[in-house]
């Protein structure tokens, strides 16, 4: 594939994840909408890891859980799953646990491994090779 990206490239799945800038820099609009999640589990896993990573990026050594949450609400990014009436992951129920316990296993915040855009890019590389 040469030139720009195919506009339908990432739209193969019925679920999407909206990335929301909590600093308010983008208003109530998402910073980005990632499309192409084929299952709700895939979208939920991506959203959970994305928020977990965002919380960790807001954490500094010695911060209390309350300070981590305050920093996340001031500077972090939330992820909202769309395309599911029920069962969509939400950050609220897990936010306190994320703030209380720093990540021990880096895979918990590795959202890139679940990014459907990565799969599409790898398919492009195979097509060109």
Secondary structure, DSSP 8 states (H G I E B T S, - for coil): --SS--TTTT-SSSEEEEEEETTSTTTTS-SEEEEEE-SHHHHHHHHHHHHHHHHHHH--TT--HHHHHHHHHHH-EEEEEES-SS----SHHHHHHHHHS--SSGGGG-GGGG-HHHHHHHHHHHHH-
